């Protein structure tokens, strides 16, 4: 009989710990959705200064670019690459022809003021990227973006 009492007490203690989550610091048992990483503000670094015409919000331009999801843990903040290409590869003869304001606001703001020949890395906060909508399966909601751009020509 003396052996049963400590065994019952141990069992009750174990049930108590199990009921309260075993002492873990988490307060929720439901899985959380991943939080998109994002820089706090729009910034850019110009690695090559251009010498040609200056990009304005009314401009058309040929721009080579590569886009990545922002990653705070990567040394260069470049996470998963989501796109690469050339905007208006055939100059004014491109079809369709894109104005520099036809893209996410952070991209437009990051290239405005650059001169033809310039190369920049642009860090875009989620609010100036694809926002809360993101692009399902490609860019998470509110994700920060990083673009490497080369301004080939401004017209």
C-alpha positions in Angstrom: 0.0 0.0 0.0 2.9 2.4 0.8 4.3 1.8 -2.7 0.9 2.7 -4.4 0.7 6.2 -2.9 4.0 7.6 -4.3 3.1 6.0 -7.6 -0.3 7.7 -7.7 1.3 11.0 -6.7 3.9 10.7 -9.5 1.2 9.9 -12.0 -0.9 12.9 -11.0 2.1 15.2 -11.2 2.9 13.9 -14.7 -0.7 14.5 -15.8 -0.5 18.1 -14.4 2.6 18.9 -16.4 1.1 17.4 -19.5 -2.1 19.4 -19.1 -0.1 22.7 -18.8 2.0 22.0 -21.9 5.0 20.5 -20.1 6.4 23.8 -19.1 7.1 25.1 -22.6 7.2 28.8 -23.1 4.8 28.8 -26.0 1.2 29.9 -25.3 -0.4 28.6 -28.5 -0.6 25.0 -29.7 -1.7 25.9 -33.2 1.1 26.2 -35.9 2.0 29.8 -36.8 2.3 31.0 -40.3 5.8 32.1 -41.3 6.5 35.8 -41.0 7.9 37.4 -44.1 11.2 39.2 -43.6 11.5 42.8 -44.8 13.9 45.8 -44.5 12.5 48.7 -42.5 12.9 51.3 -45.3 13.7 51.5 -49.0 17.5 51.8 -49.5 19.8 51.2 -52.4 23.5 51.0 -53.0 25.0 52.1 -56.3 27.8 49.9 -57.3 28.5 51.5 -60.7 27.7 55.2 -61.4 26.0 55.8 -64.7 26.9 58.7 -67.0 23.9 58.7 -69.4 20.4 60.1 -69.2 18.6 60.1 -65.8 15.6 57.9 -65.0 12.5 59.9 -64.2 9.0 58.7 -63.3 8.0 59.7 -66.8 10.8 57.6 -68.4 11.0 54.4 -70.3 14.1 52.4 -69.9 15.9 49.2 -70.8 16.7 47.6 -67.4 18.4 44.3 -66.7 17.3 43.0 -63.3 17.3 40.0 -60.9 14.9 39.9 -57.9 15.2 38.0 -54.6 13.2 37.6 -51.5 14.8 39.6 -48.7 16.6 37.5 -46.1 17.9 39.1 -42.9 20.1 36.1 -42.3 22.0 36.2 -45.7 25.1 38.2 -45.8 23.9 40.1 -48.9 20.2 39.9 -47.8 19.4 37.9 -51.0 17.2 34.9 -50.2 15.3 32.9 -52.9 15.6 34.3 -56.4 12.1 34.8 -57.8 12.7 36.5 -61.2 15.3 37.7 -63.7 15.0 39.4 -67.0 15.3 42.6 -69.1 12.6 45.2 -69.2 12.1 46.8 -72.7 14.9 44.8 -74.3 14.2 46.3 -77.7 14.1 49.9 -76.5 11.0 51.9 -77.7 10.2 49.0 -80.1 9.6 46.6 -77.2 6.1 45.1 -77.1 4.7 45.6 -74.6 6.5 48.8 -73.7 6.8 49.5 -70.0 7.1 52.8 -68.2 9.3 52.8 -65.1 6.1 53.4 -63.0 4.6 50.1 -64.2 6.3 48.1 -61.4 6.1 47.8 -57.7 6.6 51.2 -56.0 9.9 50.3 -54.4 11.4 49.2 -57.7 10.3 52.6 -59.3 11.6 54.6 -56.4 14.9 52.7 -56.4 15.7 53.3 -60.0 14.4 56.9 -60.2 17.4 59.3 -60.3 19.8 56.6 -61.6 21.7 57.4 -64.9 22.0 55.0 -67.8 25.0 52.7 -67.2 24.3 52.6 -63.4 24.1 49.4 -61.4 22.2 49.4 -58.1 21.1 47.0 -55.5 17.7 48.0 -54.2 16.3 46.8 -50.8 12.5 47.1 -50.9 10.2 46.8 -47.8 7.1 44.7 -48.1 4.9 47.7 -48.1 6.5 49.0 -51.3 6.7 45.6 -52.9 3.7 43.3 -53.5 2.2 44.1 -50.1 -0.3 42.0 -48.2 -1.4 40.2 -51.4 2.1 39.0 -52.4 2.1 36.6 -55.3 0.7 33.2 -54.2 3.2 30.4 -54.5 6.0 32.9 -55.4 6.2 35.9 -53.0 4.8 35.8 -49.5 2.6 38.5 -48.2 4.5 41.6 -47.0 7.8 40.1 -48.1 10.8 42.4 -48.5 12.6 42.3 -51.9 16.1 42.8 -53.2 16.8 43.8 -56.8 20.1 44.0 -58.6 19.5 46.4 -61.6 21.5 47.7 -64.5 20.1 50.7 -66.3 21.1 50.0 -69.9 19.3 52.9 -71.6 16.8 55.7 -70.7 14.5 57.0 -73.4 
